[in-house]
């Protein structure tokens, strides 16, 4: 018996000898390693994590209805203020320009960069506002009978990774560092409202938990058989609904709580992940060769790529900003692509040759990958702020859209990868493949 298998067997054996079969309401199936385990009784402010891979399973919050509604409502109000007043003003060479929050996308649209404008608007306005409205709707739906709660809950967690207001705030800081040496920057009321929106938006997500939310939206579906903690879901003929966290019998194709089609594993997970990674790799080359930003000053045009902009910031002495750009735009995309290829390769090895920390590596690259969008947001901010006609104006280059495509493809690759394959023995993966294709 291998070392990895012995650890699993020991944990399973201790659990099954001491614990009788348990009802599904106090059981959880880890979505990262497929281990069934009993959830402890939680006090307010506590959370439960998987004993094998550390994945978050459940949490209990104080005032679970009131606090998310207050945070989300305050966040939407701050977003409204961020769009009503001047955001940032810039003074250079006797000229001034005022930027509103909505200009980050509207200016790009006027400059005939429609696709980039739509992406920016979705990431920093539409999706964050929709998420906050969904939080309010769901929590009020626990008090008043509101329709389509399951659909709204599915939408909320589908959109959550694509809300990038925190990345936009980092892009603002980088842009200010770039411009402060040549111009005076004045922060308007909307800028501070946006900062508060970022904090409230983050806090609203922190005080809600998916399992807790779904347990109040719809009753937990009963299983026709009992489960034992310490064994995998595959060995107990049960699978996890990734939308509402319900446990579904292997013979059942659809979740009875949220009506989502449930697969034992994501169909063609490795093939889809590799295809998306190859597409990102091919686009990453032109993304670094094509200009990401074009500066027109006194009739002279200067094109900047990601690397040339990084070197310029380093020569100007802005070392912290240069390091941030290096990490976010160069190291992170390359590292994510390489690591995702490595994780796909690990799933084809015997389980004793897979590093036990591979799940943590996957969770890290899944979280950090979205931060590569900071360079694209910096270009949008510069294009909206630096508009002095012939004196100096900034325009996005085609490289910005290509690099945005690289970031989106790597994020989709992380979503399509099923981390449970890292814990499945190869014999079980054959059963998984059969189930996914039938």
C-alpha positions, 0 to 999 in steps of 0.5 A, a space after each residue: 500500500 502506498 503512503 498516500 493511500 495508507 493515510 486515507 485508509 487510516 483516516 477512513 478506518 478511524 471514522 467508520 469504526 467510531 461513527 455510525 452512518 450519518 444523515 446527509 444534513 450534517 455531512 459534506 462532500 469536499 469539492 476538491 478531494 471528494 472526501 465525505 466528512 461530518 460537519 461539526 456544530 459551528 458557533 457564530 464566526 467559525 468555519 469548517 474546512 476539509 480535513 484532507 485538503 483544507 478546502 472551505 466547507 461551511 461557515 456560520 455568521 452572526 446576523 446572516 440576513 441583516 449584515 449581508 443586506 446592509 453591506 451590499 446596500 451600502 456598496 450599491 449606494 457607494 457605487 452610485 456616488 462613484 458615478 455621480 461626481 468627479 472621480 480624478 482630475 489631472 493638471 499638466 502644462 496649464 491644461 486640466 482634464 477631469 475623469 468620471 468613473 464611467 469614462 473608463 469604459 465610455 472613452 474606450 467606446 468612443 475611441 472605437 475599442 468597443 470590445 475592450 470597453 464592454 469588458 471593462 464595464 462588465 468587470 468594474 460596474 455591471 458584474 459587481 453591481 449585479 452581485 450586490 443586488 443578488 445578495 440583497 435579493 437572496 437575503 430578503 427572499 429568506 424573509 419574504 416570498 420572492 421568486 427565482 431564488 435558486 436562479 439568482 443564487 446560481 447567478 451570484 456564484 457564477 459571476 463572483 470571480 469576474 468582479 474585479 473592483 479590487 484589481 481596478 483599485 490597484 490599477 488606479 494606484 499604478 496609474 497615479 504613480 506613473 503620472 504624478 511625476 509629470 502632472 498634479 493629480 486631484 482625487 474627487 469625491 467619487 474616488 473615495 466613494 469607490 474605495 468604500 465600495 471596494 471594501 463593502 463589496 468584499 465584506 458582503 461576500 465575506 459574511 455569506 456562505 454558499 452552503 449556509 445560503 442554500 440551506 435556507 433557500 431550499 431544503 436539503 435533499 434526502 439520500 436513499 442511503 446513509 453515508 460514512 465519513 472518511 470515505 470518498 463520494 465515488 466509493 459511496 455512490 454519491 456526487 456533489 452538486 457544485 452549485 448548491 453543495 447538495 449530495 446527489 446519488 450517482 444514479 441521479 442526473 439532476 440535482 433535486 434542489 437547484 435543478 442543475 445537471 450534476 456530473 461525477 466529474 467535469 466532462 473532458 476536464 483535462 482536454 478542455 483545460 489543455 485546449 484553453 491553456 494552448 490558446 492562452 499560450 499562443 495569444 501570450 506571444 502577440 500580447 507581449 509583442 503588440 503595443 498595449 498603449 499608444 501615447 501621442 505627444 506633440 504629434 509624436 506617437 510612441 507605442 509601449 508594450 508590456 515589457 517596454 512599459 515595465 523597463 520605463 517604470 524601472 528607469 524612472 525609479 518607480 521600483 515598487 510599481 515596476 515589480 507589481 507590473 512584472 509579477 502581475 503581467 509577466 510572472 503570473 500568466 506564465 506561471 499559471 499556464 506552466 502550473 496548470 499544465 503540470 497539474 494536468 500531467 499529475 492527474 495521469 500519474 499514480 496517486 503516490 507520485 502526486 504531491 499532496 500540496 497540489 490542491 493548494 497550488 491549484 487554489 493559489 493559481 486560481 485566485 491569483 490569475 485574475 490579478 493579471 488584468 491590472 495592466 489592461 485596467 491601467 491602460 483604460 484609466 490612462 486613456 480616460 485620464 490623459 486626454 489633452 488633444 495634441 499636447 498628450 493623449 493616451 490610447 489603448 493598443 491592440 495588445 491590451 485586448 489580446 492580453 485581456 483574452 489571455 487572462 480570460 482564457 487562463 481563468 476559464 482553464 482554471 474553472 474547467 480543471 477538476 481538482 478532484 482528479 488529483 485525488 482519484 486513483 487512476 482506476 477510479 478515473 476510468 469510472 469517472 470518464 465513463 460516467 462523464 460520457 454517458 
